[in-house]
């Protein structure tokens, strides 16, 4: 009887130990899973609906940090979804002023708005041809990608690659030609049907370019631009810090200097 009792007690002890180990393991896995949650941005579009975008810092950490900082600063409030082409929608511009770009004071509280230290900024492009090889995220339908300028006609490759700011595109089709040359940094996880509806029903604004725009499937400006009434981001307690930035390249000043130099030598 005593031997049987000892056996039962021994089995119970083993079960309790296994249960404890299992609980600790589960807690560790759950904690690790929580830590691995990617940030999710939510944009509410007036009279249209809501879209949610999962951001991928593992592919483009500085671009994600910049996007989060801009959302948290309120930068995207009342910005618009302003145009499309045959593969994507364009979002994040001011409806009234196309030249309205983010300034350093909007992502850095230590810089006073309008002061000498305040300036329009850009970030380096996190994509393969710019030497950033870890970004292998493909431009597939639903993926979001940071817009940048193209100064290649002036031979300004570095300036082109490192000219991303705040405006971004949402892929409405697969776009393999953008892979490795633009920075993909997230994906729409909710509300794709909202975007599809806008993409299919958008009306073009009155323009002299109407004919050419209709031919290539692009609309540089919608007749009615859907407004971002609210933009928030859930980071699940992770601080992604301030993005690394540099002063924006002034292409007009560059061209003015170039022309002055050329004609001055005639």
N, C-alpha and C positions, 0 to 999 in steps of 0.2 A: 504493500500500500504506500509505504514511504517512497519507494523507488518510483512508483507511478506518479505520486504527487510532485516529486522532484522533476520528473520528465515534463509534466504539465507546466510547472513554473518555468522551466528552461525554455520551453516552446513559447510561452507568453513573453518572456524577456527578449527572445530573439525577434518575435513579431513586433514588440514595442521598439526595439532598436532599428529594425528595418523601416518601421513606420516613421520614426524620427528622421532617419536618413532620407527617406523619400520626401518628407515635408520640407526639410532643409534644401534638398535638391530642387524641389518645385519652386520654393521661394526664390532660390538663386536664379533659376531659369526665368521666372516671372519678372524679377527685377531687371535681368539682362534684357528681356524682351521690351520692357518699358523704356529702358535706356536707348534701345535701338529704334524707337518710333521716330519716323521722319516728321518734320514740321508740315502742317497743312494750312494753306492759305484759303480764305473764303472771300469771294467777291460777290456782292449783291448788286444786280443790274436792274435799274428802275424799269418797272413794267415788263420785265423779261423773265427774271428768275435768279437763281443762285448757282454759282459754280464753285467747286472745291478743287484745289490743286495740291497734290503731294509734291514736296520739294525734295531734291536729292543732293544733300551736301557731300555724299560720297563721290559724286561725279564732279560737282562744281561748287566747292565750299565757299569761295569768296563771292560768287554770283548769288548764291543762296543767302549769304549774310547780308549782301546789299539789298536784295529783294525784301528780306525780313525787316531790315532797318527802315526802308522806305514805307512799308506797310505800317509799321509801328509809329512812324512819324506823322502818319495821316496823308502822305504824299498822294496816294491814289484816290483819295476822296474827291468825287466830282470830276475825275478824269473820265475819258470815254473810250469806247470801242469804236475806232474811227474808219477802218477800211478793211479790204480783203484783196487777195489775188486767187489764183487757181489752186493754191495749196494751204493758205492760212488766213487767219484773222489777225488784225493789228489792234493792240490795246495799250492804254496807259498814257495817252496824250491829252493835253488840254484842248477843249473844243474851241476856245477863243484864240489861243496863242500857240502856234505850232513850235515856236522857239523856246517855250517854257520848259526848261530842263532842271533837274535836281541840283541843289547847291549843297556844299559841304555842311552848312549850318543845319540842314534838315536831317542829317544822320549823326551829327556830333554836337551835343548840347554845349560844349565848351566854346563853340564858335558862334559869335553874335551875328544874327542875320543882317546883311547889308554892310557889314564891316569890311575893312580891307582884307581881312583873313578869310572872308567868305568868297567862294568861287564855284562856278559850275565844274562838276567833276565827271570823270569817266573811270571805268575799271578795266583791267587787263582781260583779254578774252581767254577763257578757259576751254580751249579746244585744241585738237591735235596739231593742226598746221601752225599754231602759235607756240608749239613746244610743250603743251599741256596734255600729256598722253593718257592720263587716267580717265579723261572724259570720253567714254565709249558709248554714251547714251545716244540711241538712234533717233532721228527725226521721223517718228511714226505718228499716226493719227492720235491726237490728244496730247502730245508732248508740247511743252512750252519752251520757248527759245528766246534768248535776249537779242533784241535788235542791235545793229551797229551800223556805222557809216561805211561807205565804200569809196575810198579815195584812190583806188588803183589806177584810175586814168591819169593821176598826177604822179604815179610811182611811189605813193606813200603807203607801203604795205604795213609797216609797223603801226602807223597812226590808225589805219583802218581796223586792224585786228584788235586794237586796244581802245576802241571808241564806244563800248557798250555803256548805257546809262540806266534808263528806267523803262523805256518802251519795250514791249515784248510781243511775240507772236504765238498763236496757238495753232498747231498743225491740224488741218482739216482733211489731210490726206498724207500718205507717206511721201517723204521728200529726201531721198537718198543723196541728192546733190548738196544738201546742207550739212550732211554728216562730216564732222571733223573740221568744218570751216565756220560754224556758228555754235554758240554755246547753248546746248539743250540742258535744262536744269530742273525739270519737273514734269508732271503729267496731270491732266484733268482726271479726277477720280469720281466726281459727281457733277451732273449738269451738262453733260455732253449734248443732250437733246436740246437744251436751251441754245447752245452755240450753233447747233445744226439748223435750228429754226431761223436764227438771225442770218446765218450764212446763206441760206436758200432764199430768204425773203427781203434782204437788204436792198434798198433803193438808192441809186446814185444821186449825188447832189448835182445841180445844174452846173455844167462845166464845158469849156471849149474842147476838153479832152475826152468827152463822152464816147465818141466813136472808137477811138483807139483803146480806151479802157475796156469797153465792152468786148472788143476783139480778143484781148488777152486775158479776159476773165477777172480783171482787177477793178476795184473801186477804191480810188485814192481817198475818197471822202463820202461817207454815207449822208443821205439827205436828212435822216434823223439818227443821230449818234447815241447809242445806248450809254447811259450814264452809270458810272460806278458810284452807288449811293453809300456803300459801306465796304470797307476792306479790313479784314482782321487776319491774324495768324496764330495758330496754336503750336507752340514749340515744345510742349510737354516738359516744361521746366528747364530746358537746355538754353544756355546763353550762347548764341553764335557770334557774339562780339561785333565790333565795328569792322566794316569791310576795308580792305586796302584800296585806296583811290589815288588818282593823280589829277592834276588840273586838265580840264578839257582842251583838246586841240582846237585852235581857232583857224579853220581853213580859210575863211575870208581874209583874215590878217595875213596868212601865209601867201595867198594869191596876190594880194595887194603889194606885198613886199617883193614878190617874184616879178610882177609886172613892172613895178617901179625900177627894179634893178635892171630888167631887160631894156626898157625904153630909155633909161638913164644912160645906158652905154651905147645908144645909137648915134 
